[in-house]
Amino acid sequence: MDALYIVTEDDMNIPADTKVPILENFHRHIYDVDFHFSCKQSTYKHHKVLMDQFHHVSTALLELKKRYLSDPSEFSIEETTKIMGAGMAKFILKEVETVDDYNEYCHIVSGHPFIEISKHFHASNLMKVAPEYLCNSMGLFLQKIHIIQDFMEDMNEIPKPRIHWPRQIWRKYVDELEDLTCKANSEKAIHCLNDMVTDALLHAENCLEYISTILDPNVFRAMGILLIIGIGTLASCYNNNTFFRGSGKKISFALAAKAIKGSKTMSGVYGVFYDFSSMLRTKISNGDPNATKTLSCVDAIQKVCGSSFSLDHRLIGVEGKGYDQVQEGESPLVLEQVNPYSLVADELSLIGNRLREMVAVEVPKLASAAEYFFELGVEGKRLRPTVLLLMASALDVPSSPESVPDDLTRSPIDVRKRQQCMAEITEMIHVASLLHDDVLDDADTRRGVPSLNVRMGNKLSVLAGDFLLSRACVALSSLKDFEVGTLMATVVEHLVTGEIMQMTSTLQQRYSMDQYMEKTYYKTASLIANSCKAIALLANQSTEVAVLAYNYGRNLGLAFQLIDDILDFTGSLDSLGKASLSDIHLGVVTAPILFAIQEYPQLEEIINRGFDDAANVDLALEYLQKSRGIQRATELAIEHAGLAASAIDSLPGTDDENVRISRRALVDLTHMVVTRII
């Protein structure tokens, strides 16, 4: 019924004295097949079609009333229409002055309809009983998002603007609402926008509780998409200095696709809500007058998501059943705890022991150096071996027999051992690259402890890295697989190439996003991508599956490094294991700075001066803080994490529960990388 009111309420060409009676009496016409209303063709073409053919709507409503409800008093459409019409008429004659007025208006046009439709969902066994305040919050949340994102269109209405932003909010910043669009008031306008976004965020917790009461998967997904697109829109609008130029109010196609994927399950909704609220958090400026209130809203959202879905959970059907197996009256939204690391904990322990054995040598100094990052308590979380072991389990499906000669057919146990060896090789190459990087960067810490070059000197660090690479080569040769050997040799080449690119880039290359992404692939993503592909090849999987494994590793690696580069500005020694701001002090230009330069080109000159002077660092950070650099880098990381998850979703179908659990864990890892609880 909302579309019918948009015709009369939103069309600013219709005089108020004509609109008000139509709205107040519209409920009397919903069953009248002869009713129609003339709209202006030039402005509202689809509305004109709707009203010209309104008899189809009336016919359908009459059929519903006759077929599905024996008691006419239970049929709430007419009463809902009456309430909405009267309320809309009220606000045609009255401005939205206070926040209470704003809430009342949003209740009338969206909150009340949600209350009524939820009653029908419950009566149809599609959802549990939801308290009215939850239903109302759902309506207010979605309506406020529409009002925020439609601001410029509403202001440009002819013959006069359509105003729903409450005066109580915007008057804190400007004298007249249209002043928000003046460039001279840009900072005040952003503060006002952030105030409106924060007001909408107040309803988010209730919305998450509301959707958790839905039993039917189709209804759940429809509501999930609305909610996720909503929180994504708020994250996009918040602190967006292009908003009042009519852009930046919608999420990207890639993020929308991620949102739709996340709408299938409650854990998916929690996960994407956490992602978008994390994105919004990165945009909060201490200089914003509502920063504390906004942070409180984000904290509340993330607390709900964290306590209900701690990112170590996955969604399954009741007692492990799928939606199609859930009995009537049961909720399919049951959470079972699954930690990606716990799935391969025994193998990780085995690999850790073998790595310590493999780097043992007779020369004490070299042994101590080589073992430094393999010692218990210093080995890190072992993301790469975890990814590879989970990938091995995720691909534990029938292989491609035509690609395997009879004399190379191996037992599943033998295949798994070879894949474990691949995980060991990858970890040795990774640690070797860290040792070499720390020498090149003159780093003081690594994984929260003094770096090896600080403890034992540069020469021994370089030799220890070389030694680990040699051990990796020995292990690689034991696999007797030419294609896998070629892949890993290419990885080592990429590590060197990426470092050389960083050291020798021209000024033009230094500020190129394409160059940055290529370097990031070489230095970080290539190892994960090609190792994942090697896992598929060792299992004799098809070329198509090997490419999907590669794509997962590539995009996971890119997302990981993007977040690492963001944390260099926002993180601490505890979260990074190394001192923050290390990149900028070294003059390394990463994604947040590159995006910031697009808004503030003068930042490039500051970087070119170098950072021996602390004032230059402070000035660069000041530009970064007022730009969307960190936000855009976060969005890019989320986009690549989504592409990694899509690669897993594209793997051949399977009924094997263990395989499905491993795939779910790989998808969860993409979320963990972006929210950086790794």
LOTI-78631 format. One record per residue (C-alpha): x, y, z; residue in three letters. Coordinates in Angstrom, 3 decimals. Each point is the difference from the previous one (the first is absolute). Layout:
! LOTI-78631
       px       py       pz rolo
        X        Y        Z  ALA
...
This chain:
! LOTI-78631
       px       py       pz rolo
    0.000    0.000    0.000  MET
    2.981    2.354    0.406  ASP
    0.227    0.517   -3.766  ALA
   -3.545    1.357   -0.079  LEU
    0.854    2.638    2.582  TYR
    3.181    0.983   -1.779  ILE
   -2.231    1.012   -2.897  VAL
   -1.864    2.574    2.060  THR
    2.468    0.884    2.756  GLU
    3.189    0.173   -2.083  ASP
   -1.352    1.735   -3.102  ASP
    0.694    3.634    0.907  MET
   -2.008    1.202   -3.009  ASN
   -3.243   -0.940    1.762  ILE
   -1.296    2.809    2.268  PRO
   -0.355   -0.790    3.704  ALA
   -3.745    0.685   -0.003  ASP
   -0.337   -2.731   -2.646  THR
    2.403   -2.473    1.608  LYS
   -1.395    0.062    3.522  VAL
   -3.561   -1.193   -0.807  PRO
    1.371   -2.715   -2.298  ILE
    2.292   -1.322    2.716  LEU
   -2.622    0.190    2.741  GLU
   -2.536   -1.903   -2.089  ASN
    2.249   -2.352   -1.926  PHE
   -0.937   -2.969    2.206  HIS
   -3.578    0.307   -1.261  ARG
    1.127   -0.650   -3.594  HIS
    2.290   -3.011    0.312  ILE
   -2.835   -2.416   -0.885  TYR
   -1.525    2.325   -2.624  ASP
    0.819   -1.360   -3.463  VAL
   -1.202    3.261   -1.567  ASP
    2.386    2.215    1.969  PHE
    2.904    1.724   -1.742  HIS
    2.088    3.122    0.456  PHE
    1.761    2.006   -2.681  SER
    3.774    0.523    0.425  CYS
    2.248    2.213   -2.099  LYS
    1.466   -2.155   -2.773  GLN
    3.232    1.984   -0.278  SER
    1.035   -0.337    3.634  THR
   -1.312   -3.348    1.247  TYR
   -0.475   -2.334   -2.961  LYS
   -0.061   -3.229    2.016  HIS
   -2.353    1.591    2.537  HIS
   -2.353    1.017   -2.804  LYS
   -0.122   -3.582   -1.257  VAL
   -0.720   -1.215    3.524  LEU
   -2.890    2.370    0.569  MET
   -1.435   -0.389   -3.499  ASP
   -0.152   -3.741    0.608  GLN
   -0.904    0.106    3.674  PHE
   -2.997   -2.234   -0.662  HIS
    2.433   -2.937   -0.160  HIS
    1.150    0.796    3.548  VAL
   -3.592    0.294    1.226  SER
   -0.933   -3.305   -1.617  THR
    2.947   -1.760    1.655  ALA
   -0.844    1.466    3.416  LEU
   -3.616   -1.105   -0.306  LEU
    1.149   -3.507   -0.870  GLU
    2.342   -0.082    2.989  LEU
   -2.754    1.173    2.307  LYS
   -2.387   -2.634   -1.302  LYS
    2.380   -2.961   -0.195  ARG
    2.225    0.256    3.037  TYR
   -1.896    1.655    2.827  LEU
   -3.431   -1.053    1.149  SER
   -0.149    2.776    2.592  ASP
    0.202    3.415   -1.738  PRO
    1.127    1.616    3.258  SER
    3.253   -1.946   -0.250  GLU
    0.791    1.465   -3.390  PHE
    2.257    2.905    1.008  SER
    0.826    1.481   -3.408  ILE
   -2.893    2.448    0.073  GLU
    0.743    1.135    3.571  GLU
    3.721    0.291   -0.763  THR
   -0.811    2.045   -3.091  THR
   -2.214    2.290    2.067  LYS
    2.724    0.595    2.609  ILE
    2.665    0.613   -2.631  MET
   -2.201    2.366   -1.990  GLY
   -0.977    2.080    3.019  ALA
    3.591    0.184    1.200  GLY
    1.371    1.028   -3.379  MET
   -2.685    2.648   -0.306  ALA
    1.056    1.322    3.402  LYS
    3.607    0.448   -1.100  PHE
   -0.965    1.709   -3.241  ILE
   -1.488    2.763    2.146  LEU
    2.689   -0.178    2.704  LYS
    3.804    0.136   -0.270  GLU
    2.182   -2.636    1.617  VAL
    1.206    2.201    2.829  GLU
    1.278   -2.323    2.711  THR
    1.594   -3.429    0.139  VAL
   -3.276   -1.194    1.531  ASP
   -1.811    1.291   -3.109  ASP
    2.558   -1.808   -2.148  TYR
   -0.549   -3.265    1.872  ASN
   -3.767    0.437   -0.236  GLU
    0.143    0.557   -3.751  TYR
    2.257   -3.036   -0.528  CYS
   -2.308   -2.072    2.211  HIS
   -3.009    0.988   -2.098  ILE
    1.509   -0.786   -3.397  VAL
    2.133   -3.016    0.927  SER
   -0.055   -0.992    3.667  GLY
   -3.740   -0.643    0.229  HIS
   -0.104   -2.025   -3.253  PRO
    2.861   -2.148    1.348  PHE
   -1.984   -0.627    3.175  ILE
   -3.000   -1.162   -2.028  GLU
    1.898   -2.119   -2.513  ILE
    1.878   -1.674    2.865  SER
   -3.316   -1.014    1.548  LYS
   -0.938   -1.717   -3.256  HIS
    3.417   -1.670   -0.232  PHE
   -0.529   -1.411    3.482  HIS
   -3.545   -1.134   -0.791  ALA
    1.403   -1.811   -3.046  SER
    2.754   -1.695    2.065  ASN
    2.660    1.936   -1.890  LEU
    1.461    1.590    3.122  MET
   -0.207   -0.064    3.767  LYS
   -1.855    2.693    1.911  VAL
    1.992    3.229   -0.248  ALA
   -0.741    2.817    2.479  PRO
   -1.432    3.091   -1.670  GLU
    2.995    2.129    0.938  TYR
    2.264   -2.329   -2.023  LEU
   -2.317    0.133   -3.015  CYS
   -0.203    3.779    0.294  ASN
    3.797    0.298    0.208  SER
    0.322   -1.991   -3.216  MET
   -2.304    2.439   -1.763  GLY
    1.676    3.088    1.459  LEU
    3.482   -1.250   -0.891  PHE
   -0.868   -0.601   -3.655  LEU
   -2.071    3.175   -0.398  GLN
    2.684    2.209    1.520  LYS
    2.561   -1.448   -2.399  ILE
   -2.258    0.905   -2.943  HIS
   -0.455    3.518    1.352  ILE
    3.749    0.459    0.439  ILE
    1.043   -1.274   -3.410  GLN
   -2.801    1.845   -1.837  ASP
    0.975    3.397    1.439  PHE
    1.339    1.546   -3.217  MET
   -2.904   -1.277   -2.108  GLU
   -2.463    1.355    2.559  ASP
    1.732    3.386    0.115  MET
   -0.115    0.264   -3.799  ASN
   -3.723   -0.745   -0.241  GLU
   -2.039    2.400   -2.131  ILE
   -1.837    2.229    0.764  PRO
    1.297   -0.247    3.597  LYS
    2.195   -2.299    2.087  PRO
   -1.418   -2.945    1.912  ARG
    1.455    0.158    3.520  ILE
    0.127   -2.872    2.487  HIS
    3.267    0.728    1.843  TRP
   -1.032    1.263    3.470  PRO
    0.680    3.656    0.703  ARG
    1.185   -0.955    3.507  GLN
    3.014   -1.699   -1.610  ILE
    0.892    2.168   -2.989  TRP
   -0.540    3.328    1.790  ARG
    2.966   -0.852    2.250  LYS
    2.234    0.471   -3.035  TYR
   -1.619    2.460   -2.448  VAL
   -2.747    2.631   -0.020  ASP
   -1.805   -1.358   -3.072  GLU
   -0.069   -3.601   -1.202  LEU
    1.188    0.920   -3.497  GLU
    3.144    1.482    1.592  ASP
    1.250   -3.573    0.399  LEU
    0.649   -0.086   -3.747  THR
    2.245    3.098    0.053  CYS
    3.698   -0.769   -0.344  LYS
    0.830    2.551    2.698  ALA
   -1.973   -2.100    2.495  ASN
    1.534   -3.345   -0.994  SER
    1.354   -0.862    3.455  GLU
   -3.288    0.912    1.711  LYS
   -1.903   -1.968   -2.637  ALA
    2.088   -3.117    0.643  ILE
   -0.605    0.328    3.743  HIS
   -3.740    0.267   -0.658  CYS
    0.101   -3.045   -2.292  LEU
    1.882   -1.973    2.651  ASN
   -2.612    1.051    2.565  ASP
   -2.766   -1.395   -2.241  MET
    1.905   -3.246   -0.601  VAL
    0.599   -0.422    3.730  THR
   -3.713    0.502    0.676  ASP
   -0.772   -2.852   -2.418  ALA
    2.662   -2.233    1.571  LEU
   -1.882    0.165    3.310  LEU
   -2.498   -2.502   -1.458  HIS
    2.543   -2.527   -1.306  ALA
    0.140   -2.203    3.113  GLU
   -3.771   -0.446    0.026  ASN
    0.046   -0.829   -3.714  CYS
    2.463   -2.832    0.576  LEU
   -2.215   -1.344    2.768  GLU
   -3.067    0.321   -2.238  TYR
    1.483   -1.985   -2.875  ILE
    1.104   -2.764    2.384  SER
   -3.688   -0.780    0.646  THR
   -0.661   -0.908   -3.656  ILE
   -0.445   -3.722   -0.702  LEU
   -0.602   -0.095   -3.745  ASP
    3.248    0.117   -2.043  PRO
   -1.552    1.977   -2.870  ASN
   -1.426    2.679    2.284  VAL
    3.273    0.014    1.925  PHE
    2.050    0.596   -3.124  ARG
   -2.284    2.801   -1.205  ALA
    0.282    1.777    3.351  MET
    3.715   -0.777    0.217  GLY
    0.682    1.682   -3.337  ILE
   -1.922    3.103    1.108  LEU
    1.937    0.204    3.260  LEU
    3.436   -0.632   -1.473  ILE
   -0.456    2.451   -2.863  ILE
   -1.249    2.438    2.644  GLY
    3.030   -0.229    2.288  ILE
    2.267    0.090   -3.062  GLY
   -1.692    3.186   -1.196  THR
    0.474    1.643    3.398  LEU
    3.677   -0.990   -0.004  ALA
    0.357    1.473   -3.493  SER
   -1.794    3.255    0.872  CYS
    1.744    0.617    3.320  TYR
    2.657    2.734   -0.122  ASN
   -0.237   -0.032   -3.802  ASN
    1.039    3.373   -1.395  ASN
   -1.524   -0.790   -3.411  THR
   -3.480   -0.626    1.430  PHE
   -1.244    3.559   -0.468  PHE
    1.211   -0.071   -3.582  ARG
   -2.456   -2.818   -0.646  GLY
    2.407   -2.959    0.077  SER
    1.488   -2.467    2.464  GLY
   -3.359   -1.024    1.444  LYS
   -0.117   -3.539   -1.362  LYS
    2.174   -3.021    0.628  ILE
    1.998   -1.458   -2.878  SER
   -1.231   -2.910   -2.100  PHE
    2.643   -2.282    1.515  ALA
   -1.043    0.875    3.543  LEU
   -3.665   -0.392   -0.948  ALA
    0.783   -3.484   -1.317  ALA
    1.740   -0.821    3.279  LYS
   -3.053    1.276    1.857  ALA
   -2.351   -2.215   -1.983  ILE
    2.208   -3.015    0.694  LYS
    0.014    0.858    3.694  GLY
   -3.785    0.206    0.173  SER
   -0.518   -3.760   -0.145  LYS
    0.762   -0.712    3.649  THR
   -0.032    1.726    3.358  MET
    3.751   -0.432    0.307  SER
    0.367    1.588   -3.426  GLY
   -2.058    3.002    1.082  VAL
    2.036    0.359    3.196  TYR
    3.216   -0.301   -1.980  GLY
   -0.858    2.610   -2.634  VAL
   -1.428    2.343    2.665  PHE
    3.320   -0.332    1.813  TYR
    1.891    0.758   -3.226  ASP
   -1.993    3.116   -0.822  PHE
    0.035    1.267    3.580  SER
    3.787   -0.492   -0.014  SER
    0.177    2.021   -3.212  MET
   -2.076    2.734    1.615  LEU
    2.216   -0.039    3.100  ARG
    3.068    0.816   -2.108  THR
   -1.751    3.172   -1.215  LYS
   -0.854    1.445    3.419  ILE
    1.991    3.146    0.683  SER
    0.705    1.282    3.493  ASN
   -0.904    3.455   -1.273  GLY
   -3.580   -0.994   -0.732  ASP
   -2.379    1.276    2.721  PRO
   -1.873   -3.324   -0.001  ASN
    3.073   -2.249   -0.095  ALA
   -0.574   -1.433    3.485  THR
   -3.645   -0.774   -0.727  LYS
    0.856   -1.579   -3.354  THR
    2.730   -2.142    1.551  LEU
   -2.467   -1.123    2.647  SER
   -2.416   -1.136   -2.730  CYS
    2.748   -1.861   -1.865  VAL
    1.212   -1.624    3.223  ASP
   -3.540   -1.152    0.766  ALA
   -0.420   -1.509   -3.484  ILE
    3.331   -1.791    0.164  GLN
   -0.717   -1.261    3.500  LYS
   -3.220   -1.611   -1.255  VAL
    1.771   -1.473   -3.020  CYS
    2.958   -1.116    2.098  GLY
   -2.044   -1.645    2.756  SER
   -2.460   -1.628   -2.385  SER
    2.519   -0.873   -2.695  PHE
    3.527    0.284    1.316  SER
    1.492   -0.584   -3.457  LEU
    0.879   -3.471    1.229  ASP
   -3.575   -1.106   -0.694  HIS
   -1.759   -1.199   -3.087  ARG
   -3.646   -0.411   -0.789  LEU
   -1.525   -3.424   -0.500  ILE
   -3.481   -1.404    0.079  GLY
   -1.561   -1.447    3.133  VAL
    2.250   -2.842    1.213  GLU
    2.032    0.235   -3.184  GLY
   -2.993   -0.139   -2.361  LYS
   -0.413    2.245   -3.021  GLY
   -2.962    2.309   -0.535  TYR
   -1.840   -2.677   -1.927  ASP
    0.266   -2.380    2.967  GLN
   -1.162    2.397    2.707  VAL
   -3.337   -1.004    1.463  GLN
   -2.903    2.419    0.099  GLU
    0.276    2.329    2.966  GLY
    3.751   -0.477    0.391  GLU
    2.300    2.929   -0.609  SER
    2.710   -0.748   -2.579  PRO
    2.172    2.666    1.582  LEU
    2.060   -1.999    2.463  VAL
    3.644    0.806    0.613  LEU
    2.678   -2.610    0.528  GLU
    3.481    1.037    1.012  GLN
    2.720   -0.766   -2.517  VAL
    3.457    1.539    0.268  ASN
    1.978   -0.258   -3.280  PRO
    3.217   -0.597    1.935  TYR
   -1.541   -2.684    2.200  SER
   -0.976   -2.010   -3.087  LEU
    3.678   -0.534   -0.836  VAL
    1.538    0.429    3.473  ALA
    1.505   -3.497    0.131  ASP
    1.587    0.360   -3.419  GLU
    1.311    3.476    0.856  LEU
    1.687   -1.457    3.065  SER
    1.488   -2.795   -2.107  LEU
    1.236    2.488   -2.602  ILE
    1.489    2.202    2.727  GLY
    1.987   -2.920    1.389  ASN
    1.198   -1.019   -3.455  ARG
    1.079    3.549   -0.833  LEU
    2.112    0.144    3.143  ARG
    1.584   -3.309   -0.979  GLU
    0.601    1.093   -3.601  MET
    1.942    3.131    0.966  VAL
    2.203   -1.742    2.558  ALA
    3.678    0.104   -1.040  VAL
    3.340   -0.707    1.628  GLU
    1.119    3.654   -0.029  VAL
   -1.484    1.420    3.243  PRO
   -0.251    3.627   -1.117  LYS
   -1.703   -0.886   -3.271  LEU
   -2.318   -2.424    1.780  ALA
   -1.027    2.680    2.510  SER
   -0.588    2.519   -2.768  ALA
   -1.981   -2.376   -2.218  ALA
   -2.148   -1.201    2.904  GLU
   -0.705    3.526    1.273  TYR
   -3.512    0.364   -1.459  PHE
   -0.870   -3.680    0.279  PHE
    0.357   -0.113    3.777  GLU
   -3.138   -0.607    2.050  LEU
   -1.640    3.295    0.873  GLY
    1.661    1.914   -2.844  VAL
   -1.307   -1.958   -2.981  GLU
   -3.055    2.236   -0.455  GLY
   -3.435   -1.298   -0.897  LYS
    1.240   -1.771   -3.124  ARG
   -2.582    1.493   -2.354  LEU
    1.607   -1.437   -3.141  ARG
    0.264   -3.634    1.169  PRO
   -3.557    0.282    1.341  THR
   -1.286    1.250   -3.355  VAL
    1.799   -2.787   -1.870  LEU
   -1.186   -2.785    2.300  LEU
   -3.579    1.283   -0.175  LEU
    0.309    0.265   -3.786  MET
    1.190   -3.609   -0.098  ALA
   -3.114   -1.046    1.940  SER
   -2.238    2.255   -2.088  ALA
    1.243   -1.766   -3.156  LEU
   -0.324   -3.499    1.460  ASP
   -2.371   -0.954   -2.802  VAL
    0.385   -2.288   -3.033  PRO
    2.956    1.180   -2.069  SER
    0.395    0.204   -3.746  SER
    0.994   -3.592   -0.930  PRO
    0.775    0.752   -3.641  GLU
    2.830    2.305    1.099  SER
    1.736   -2.625    2.158  VAL
    2.140   -2.788   -1.488  PRO
   -0.598   -3.386    1.602  ASP
    3.518   -0.149    1.415  ASP
   -0.549    3.286    1.886  LEU
   -3.275   -0.947    1.682  THR
    0.477    0.468    3.738  ARG
   -1.971   -0.897    3.099  SER
   -1.877    2.759    1.874  PRO
    2.474   -0.319    2.892  ILE
    2.946    0.501   -2.348  ASP
   -1.685    3.022   -1.596  VAL
   -0.628    1.547    3.415  ARG
    3.630   -0.479    1.055  LYS
    1.165    1.723   -3.178  ARG
   -2.402    2.868    0.676  GLN
    1.327    0.286    3.562  GLN
    3.491    0.194   -1.471  CYS
   -1.240    2.816   -2.243  MET
   -1.203    1.876    3.091  ALA
    3.461   -0.406    1.567  GLU
    1.712    1.254   -3.167  ILE
   -2.261    3.045   -0.129  THR
    0.676    0.885    3.631  GLU
    3.772   -0.276   -0.469  MET
   -0.107    2.258   -3.069  ILE
   -2.180    2.473    1.906  HIS
    2.295    0.146    3.040  VAL
    3.065    0.320   -2.253  ALA
   -1.615    3.013   -1.673  SER
   -0.687    1.567    3.419  LEU
    3.640   -0.391    1.027  LEU
    1.197    1.645   -3.204  HIS
   -2.628    2.779    0.211  ASP
    0.993    0.875    3.565  ASP
    3.601    0.474   -1.097  VAL
   -1.013    2.180   -2.955  LEU
   -2.374    2.063    2.167  ASP
    2.316    0.102    3.024  ASP
   -2.977   -1.217    2.063  ALA
    0.137   -0.177    3.797  ASP
   -2.876   -2.388    0.702  THR
   -1.802   -2.910   -1.608  ARG
   -2.934   -1.978    1.446  ARG
    0.225    2.062    3.161  GLY
    3.631   -0.920    0.767  VAL
    3.351    1.500   -1.043  PRO
    0.727   -0.764   -3.646  SER
    2.775   -2.476   -0.775  LEU
    2.217    2.689   -1.520  ASN
   -0.146    1.863    3.322  VAL
    0.774   -3.155    1.982  ARG
    2.710   -1.514   -2.216  MET
    0.946    2.558   -2.630  GLY
   -0.758    0.486   -3.678  ASN
    2.463   -2.547   -1.371  LYS
   -1.342   -2.906    2.012  LEU
   -3.583    1.049   -0.785  SER
    0.677   -0.060   -3.740  VAL
    1.751   -3.372    0.245  LEU
   -2.841   -1.420    2.114  ALA
   -2.475    1.091   -2.674  GLY
    2.143   -1.585   -2.712  ASP
    0.221   -3.186    2.042  PHE
   -3.789   -0.202    0.346  LEU
   -0.392    0.447   -3.759  LEU
    2.461   -2.836   -0.588  SER
   -1.937   -2.254    2.391  ARG
   -3.201    0.912   -1.831  ALA
    1.643   -0.987   -3.299  CYS
    1.032   -3.384    1.415  VAL
   -3.554   -0.649    1.206  ALA
   -1.398    1.179   -3.325  LEU
    2.203   -2.409   -1.944  SER
   -1.315   -2.886    2.118  SER
   -3.474    0.573   -1.472  LEU
    1.319   -0.897   -3.477  LYS
   -2.607    2.240   -1.636  ASP
    1.407    2.216   -2.755  PHE
   -3.023    2.340   -0.214  GLU
   -0.106    0.573    3.759  VAL
    3.756    0.586    0.024  GLY
   -0.345    2.575   -2.768  THR
   -2.787    1.778    1.895  LEU
    2.063    0.370    3.165  MET
    3.114    1.088   -1.901  ALA
   -2.174    2.719   -1.536  THR
   -1.116    1.027    3.486  VAL
    3.610    0.581    1.099  VAL
    0.582    1.997   -3.183  GLU
   -3.096    2.080    0.813  HIS
    1.222    0.712    3.538  LEU
    3.245    1.399   -1.372  VAL
   -1.753    1.886   -2.811  THR
   -2.423    1.639    2.425  GLY
    2.803    1.172    2.261  GLU
    1.976    1.389   -2.946  ILE
   -3.131    1.809   -1.240  MET
   -0.377    1.630    3.407  GLN
    3.665    1.038    0.145  MET
    0.436    1.312   -3.560  THR
   -3.372    1.438   -1.017  SER
   -0.113    3.372   -1.738  THR
   -2.141    2.807    1.426  LEU
   -2.717   -0.795   -2.543  GLN
    0.045   -3.688    0.933  GLN
    0.104    0.822    3.697  ARG
   -3.387    1.724   -0.188  TYR
   -1.642   -2.501   -2.343  SER
   -2.746   -2.172    1.487  MET
    0.616   -2.613   -2.709  ASP
    3.676   -0.144    0.972  GLN
   -0.935   -0.302    3.671  TYR
   -2.408   -2.891   -0.644  MET
    2.541   -1.794   -2.214  GLU
    2.688    0.388    2.656  LYS
   -2.441   -1.197    2.677  THR
   -0.762   -3.089   -2.051  TYR
    3.697   -0.785   -0.423  TYR
    0.964    0.600    3.641  LYS
   -3.010   -1.531    1.776  THR
   -2.739   -1.546   -2.115  ALA
    2.076   -2.082   -2.420  SER
    1.206   -2.360    2.736  LEU
   -3.514   -0.722    1.287  ILE
   -1.524   -0.160   -3.493  ALA
    2.524   -2.370   -1.543  ASN
    0.174   -2.156    3.135  SER
   -3.794   -0.439   -0.104  CYS
    0.280   -0.945   -3.666  LYS
    2.741   -2.490    0.886  ALA
   -2.326   -1.615    2.559  ILE
   -2.540   -0.548   -2.786  ALA
    2.625   -1.381   -2.381  LEU
    1.299   -2.427    2.632  LEU
   -3.578   -1.294    0.325  ALA
   -0.181   -0.436   -3.796  ASN
   -2.872    2.460   -0.264  GLN
   -1.124    1.458   -3.318  SER
    1.416    3.200   -1.438  THR
   -3.260    1.790    0.845  GLU
    0.208   -0.987    3.678  VAL
    3.704    0.914    0.146  ALA
   -0.836    3.465   -1.367  VAL
   -2.711    0.474    2.649  LEU
    2.488   -1.000    2.714  ALA
    2.504    2.483   -1.452  TYR
   -2.634    2.773   -0.124  ASN
   -0.894   -0.605    3.634  TYR
    3.632    0.298    1.096  GLY
    0.680    3.014   -2.208  ARG
   -2.953    2.022    1.268  ASN
    0.482   -1.080    3.612  LEU
    3.639    1.101   -0.220  GLY
   -0.896    3.372   -1.507  LEU
   -2.671    0.593    2.657  ALA
    2.459   -0.972    2.729  PHE
    2.666    2.443   -1.193  GLN
   -2.488    2.838   -0.509  LEU
   -1.165   -0.382    3.601  ILE
    3.630   -0.247    1.130  ASP
    0.715    3.300   -1.745  ASP
   -3.053    1.590    1.630  ILE
    1.069   -1.249    3.426  LEU
    3.373    1.642   -0.507  ASP
   -1.930    3.249    0.530  PHE
   -2.716   -1.140    2.401  THR
    1.435   -3.012    1.825  GLY
    2.245   -0.528    2.970  SER
    3.077   -2.076    0.703  LEU
   -2.222   -2.679    1.560  ASP
   -2.209   -0.430   -3.075  SER
    2.815    0.212   -2.543  LEU
    2.968   -1.600    1.716  GLY
    2.037    2.918   -1.341  LYS
    0.086    3.738    0.604  ALA
   -2.782    1.947   -1.721  SER
    0.769    2.794   -2.500  LEU
    3.004   -2.039   -1.134  SER
   -0.942    0.270   -3.695  ASP
   -0.342    3.768   -0.080  ILE
    3.291    0.479    1.867  HIS
    1.661   -2.200   -2.630  LEU
   -1.633    2.055   -2.742  GLY
   -2.065   -2.981   -1.192  VAL
   -3.243    1.241   -1.570  VAL
   -2.939   -2.339    0.610  THR
   -3.701   -0.075   -0.910  ALA
   -1.342    2.401    2.687  PRO
    2.484    2.691   -1.061  ILE
   -0.575   -0.634   -3.722  LEU
   -3.742    0.461    0.427  PHE
    0.562    3.089    2.165  ALA
    2.200    1.553   -2.713  ILE
   -2.899   -0.292   -2.449  GLN
   -1.909    2.426    2.244  GLU
    2.949    2.117    1.136  TYR
    2.715    0.075   -2.707  PRO
    2.152    2.257    2.208  GLN
    0.634   -3.056    2.196  LEU
    2.318   -1.335   -2.725  GLU
    2.344    2.959    0.453  GLU
    0.110   -0.577    3.767  ILE
    0.964   -3.648   -0.523  ILE
    2.695    0.977   -2.497  ASN
    1.658    2.139    2.694  ARG
    0.610   -3.107    2.100  GLY
   -0.811   -0.584    3.644  PHE
    3.170    0.846    1.846  ASP
   -1.966    2.998    1.254  ASP
   -2.771   -1.158    2.358  ALA
   -2.109    2.973   -1.117  ALA
   -0.282   -1.560   -3.465  ASN
   -1.306   -3.224    1.533  VAL
   -2.611    1.915    1.989  ASP
   -1.053    1.978   -3.069  LEU
   -0.315   -3.141   -2.133  ALA
   -2.085   -1.687    2.693  LEU
   -2.206    3.078    0.239  GLU
   -0.794   -0.219   -3.714  TYR
   -0.570   -3.738    0.290  LEU
   -2.395    0.456    2.907  GLN
   -2.219    2.485   -1.804  LYS
    0.018   -2.025   -3.218  SER
   -1.832   -3.213   -0.849  ARG
    3.310   -1.817   -0.469  GLY
   -0.419   -2.519    2.799  ILE
   -3.659   -0.530   -0.847  GLN
    0.697   -0.667   -3.678  ARG
    2.872   -2.340    0.831  ALA
   -2.319   -1.872    2.368  THR
   -2.659   -0.246   -2.694  GLU
    2.589   -1.390   -2.423  LEU
    1.094   -2.582    2.591  ALA
   -3.612   -1.049    0.568  ILE
   -0.479   -0.264   -3.760  GLU
    2.953   -2.379   -0.342  HIS
   -1.144   -1.990    3.034  ALA
   -3.374   -0.346   -1.713  GLY
    1.673   -1.232   -3.190  LEU
    1.918   -2.580    2.038  ALA
   -3.232   -1.221    1.590  ALA
   -1.637   -0.144   -3.445  SER
    2.781   -2.299   -1.226  ALA
   -0.832   -2.477    2.780  ILE
   -3.713    0.268   -0.749  ASP
    0.782   -0.861   -3.645  SER
    1.681   -3.332    0.807  LEU
   -1.838   -3.132   -1.195  PRO
   -2.897   -0.992    2.243  GLY
    0.399   -2.694    2.631  THR
   -2.103   -1.823    2.588  ASP
    3.035   -0.754    2.172  ASP
   -0.567    1.864    3.275  GLU
    3.723    0.212    0.830  ASN
    0.732    1.555   -3.378  VAL
   -2.811    2.506    0.484  ARG
    1.254    0.907    3.481  ILE
    3.496    0.651   -1.372  SER
   -1.395    2.181   -2.766  ARG
   -2.036    1.938    2.542  ARG
    3.153    0.487    2.063  ALA
    1.856    1.365   -3.040  LEU
   -2.807    2.503   -0.538  VAL
    0.104    0.922    3.695  ASP
    3.738    0.617   -0.322  LEU
   -0.693    2.685   -2.607  THR
   -2.126    1.764    2.606  HIS
    2.626   -0.455    2.696  MET
    2.672    1.498   -2.257  VAL
   -2.084    3.115   -0.668  VAL
   -1.024    0.526    3.625  THR
    3.565   -0.924    0.956  ARG
   -0.544   -2.268    2.950  ILE
    2.838   -2.073   -1.461  ILE
